[in-house]
Amino acid sequence: MKVEKIESYRKLGKALRLSDGRIEAIVPLDIGLRVMHLSLIGRPSLFETDVPMEKELPNGETMRLFGGHRLWHSPEAFPRSYSADNDPLESYEIIDGGVRLVQKQEGWTQMKKSMELFFEDGHIRVLSSITNNNAWPVEFAVWALTIGSRAGREVVPVVQRNTGLQTNTGYRSWPYSRMDDHRVRWGRRYITVDNDPGDESAFKFGYENEAGWAAYFNHGQCFVKRFSYVRGAKYPDCGCSFQTYTTYWGLELESLSPLKLVRPGDALTHEELWYVCEAPEAPPPGDEDGIAGVMAHIAAETGIELPVVSGESWDPDFEEES
């Protein structure tokens, strides 16, 4: 892995450019805990780097979203989830094959966040950790949020597990969402969500993403994030292991760990694997066979499993295998 120090990055101060000869990532040092840029070397970023969202906090600080990839704790609540991270990192360390970033402890929540990025064989392994430094246990989940750059298309898999006459998943909606939103296509194998820079309305949904992957296409590249799904575990927001949100400034791909009661001094860690693949300049088509065709080589590169609809008819005597 090659590391280059940047003295001034997008008016955000000092930063590190990390690369393995194929993929590059840029990590700011003078704000929060972020990965602001991810792409094939020399290509436009798959992460949005210009997010104007700001929120005034009760303590007089201003939370600035900035963009890129960030780390929060879930369930979402205001102002707890919105702690400002406008200050420089507490520390960073170049380690074998990667970098370790540590944010200052949050004053209100007594939570301390850190992130480790390791450049491995064709991908980046991202370990996101949150330590509970309160005097009492706190139940929370690690929430890894990536803002995809404007005007891209997201592809996520539909759960195909056969459960007979019982439901096999559930889709959660937020009060501001419309299930007939023009940016969303609901399929048997894939759900696609577009980012429309001209649409300021917000849309969000979440579900049990059992396949453990999400893909985002833009600028002739495809970003794939992989994560684990633990069946039977308790997840935030009525069981969401994955959520997605879109508005004019970008599209968020959000993976979550299971909820856990974390004792004082202990940490909860969530792992993602990030891939960047070559892709057509145009986004994947709307039909599912077309999506599968575009996704075929990406699945081969990243090891993800593409959904296949079972040809079996339902059986009233079906009993799901344990």
N, C-alpha and C positions, 0 to 999 in steps of 0.2 A: 504494500500500500504506500502511495506517495502522499505526503502532506505538504501543503503550501499555505503560508500565512498571507492573508489579505489585510491590508491596513485600513481600507475603507470599502465596505460592501453595501451598496444601495442605501447609503446614508444611515446605516444601522451600526456602523463602527467596525471593529476588527472581526475577522472571521477566519475559518479554516476551510480550505478546499481539499477534499479527500478524494482519491481516485485509485482505481486498480488497473488503469490502462484501457478500460472500456466504459465503466460507469463512474460518474463524478457526483459528489454531494458537497453542499456548502453549509457549514454550521456557524452561525453567528456567535460571538463571544461576549458582546456588550449588551445583549438583551436575552432575557428568559432562557428557556430550554427549547431549542428549535432546530429542525433541519429545514432550511429555506429553499434549497435547490436540489433536485434530483433529475438526472438525465443521462443519456449516452453522452460521451465526451463531446463538447462543442455544440450540442444541440439545445434547443429551448427547454426550459424547465417544465417538468410534468407537475410540479407543485406551484400553486399560485403564490406570487411574491408581492402582491399589492392588494391587500384587504383593508378597506378603510374603516371597518367596524371598530367603534370605541364605546365603552360603557363606563359611566361615572359610578364610583363605589362609595358606600356610606362613609368610609374613612378619609375621603377627599382625594384618593388616588384615581387614576384612569386606567382601566384595563384596555389595552390595545391588542387586537387580534393578530396584526402583522401579516400572517399567512404561513405557508409551509406546513410542516408537521409539528404537532405539539403534544404535550402530555397533561391530562387532567385526571381527576378522580370522580367517580360516579357513585351514586345517582346525582344528577345535575340539580343544583340548587343555587339560588342567588342570595347573598353574594359569595357563598363558600366556594363554588366551582370557578368563580371569575377572579380569583386572586391575581393581581397585577404582576407581570413578570417583565417589567421594563428595565430592570437593573442588570448589570453584567453578571455572568455566571460566577458562582463562588469559586469554582476550580474546573480545570480540564486537564486531562492527562493522556498523552499518546501511549497506548499500550500495544501489545503484540497483535498486529493485524487490524488495529482499530483505534478508537478514541473513547474515553469516558468523560462525560459531562455531568457536572453537579450544580444544581440550582440552589440558591439561598433558601433557607427554611421559610415557609409561608407563615407570616405573623399571626393571622387569624386562626388558621387550622392546625398549626404545628406539624404540618406535613412537609416532608423533604423529598424532592424528586431528583432522580438521576436517570441517565440514558447512556447505554453503551452501544456503539456501532462497530461491527466486525465485518470486514470485507472477506468473504469466503469464496468458495468455488462458484463464481457466476452470480452471486447474490450478496446482499447485506443482511446480516442477522442483527436485529434490533432488540435489545433488552431494556424494557422500561420498568423502573422500580420506584415505589413510593413507600417511604418509611413513616410510620406513625410515631411521632415524638410527643404525643399527649400523655397525660398521666392515667389514661383510661383506654380500654379497647375501643376501636372504631370499626364498624363494618363498612367496607367500600370495595369498589372494583377499580382496577387500572383501566384507563380509557385513553386509547391511542388514536388521535384524530389527524388525518391527513387531508389537506385542502388541495384538490386537483385543480390545475390551471383552467382558465376560462375557455368555454366553448368545446369541451371534451365530452366523451360519452363513457358512462360506467356500465359494466356488465357484471351481474352477480347471478349465482346459480339458484334455481328453484329446488327445494328439498324434494327428493324422489323416494324417500324411505317408505316402503309399503307397510301401512298400518291397518289394512283391512277397512272396517267400517269406522275407525277412529281417526280423528284429525292427526296429521303428521307434522304440522307446523302452525304458526299463527303470525299474522302481520299486524304490527302495532303502528297506530297513526297518532299524530300530534294535532292539537286543535286547529292549527293554521293550515293543515294539509288537505288537499283535495285528491281523492283516489282517482279522479278522471283528469288529473293534471296532464297537460299536453306534453310535458317533458318525460313522461313515464310510459313504458310499454310493459304490460304484464303478460308473460308467456308461460308455456308449460315447462320449458327447460331453463329459460333465462328471463331475467328482469333487466331492462335497460333504463338508465336515467341520464338525461342530457343536462348539461349546463347551458343556460341561455343568458348571455350577458345583458340582454335587453329586458329580462323579466325580473323585477325586484321582489316578487312574491316569494315566499319560502315554502318548501316542501320537504317533509321528512318521513321516513318509515324505518322500522326495525324488525328483525326477526331472528329465529334460530338458524344461523348460517352454518349448517352441519358440515358442508363441504369444506369450510374454512378458507375461502379465498374470495377476493374481489379484484376486478381489473378496471383500469381507467385508460382510455385511448385519447391521445392528443399529439399533435406535432409529429406524426409519423412514428410514434413510439407507444408502447403499452407498459404501464406500471401495474405490477401484480403484487398484492400483499397477501401473504399466507399467515394463518393463525390457527390455534387449536380450538375445537369445540368439545366441551365435556358434557356428554349426555347425562342428565339427572342432576347437574349442578344448578345452583341458584344464580341467575343472572339479573342485572338491573332491568328496570322498565318492562316488567312482566315477561322477562325471559329473553332479552335481546343479547345475543353475542355479537351482533353486527347492526350498525345503523348507518343511514346515509342522509345527508342534508344538502339541499341545493338552493342557491339564490344567485343574484346577478354576479357576485364577486367570486364564485367558485363552487365546487362540489366537494363535500366532505365524505371520505371513506373512513368509518369509525369502527374499530374492533375493540372488544371489551373482554376482560378476564371475568371469571366467576366472582361473585361477591364473597368476601371472606371477613370474618371478625379478626382483626389484626391487633395483637397485643402491643402495649407500649414498648417501643424500641425495635419492633419487628418490621420487616418490609414485605411487600407484595410485589411480585415481578410478573410481567407479561411479555411474551416473545412473539415477534413478527419476523417473517422473512420477506425481504423486498427484492423484486426482480425488475429489470428494465429490458424490454425486447423491442426489436424492430417490428414495425407494423405499417400497414398502408396509410397513406396520408389521409384518406377519407375514413370516417368512423365506421365501425362494423355496420352492416345493413340491418334493416328492421326485422327481416324474416329470420327464424331460428336456425334454419339450415345454413343460411349465409353467415350467421354469427358463429356457428360451430365450425364452418370452414376457416374463418379468420382465426379462431381460437385454437385450431389443431396444432400448429407449430408452437404456439405459446404454451399450450399444455405440455408438449414434449420438452420444452426448455425449462419449465418451472416445476413440473411434477404434479400439477393440479389435476384433479379428476373432473372431466366434463360430464354434465348430467345426461342421463339416458332415460327416456320414458319407458316404463315397463309395458310390454304388450299383453300382460296378463289381465284378465277381467277380475273384478272384485269377487271375493268369496265370502258369503255370510258366515262361514265356519272358520274363517282365517284367524289364526293366532300368531301374533308377532313373535319371532324368535328372540330369546333373551340375549 
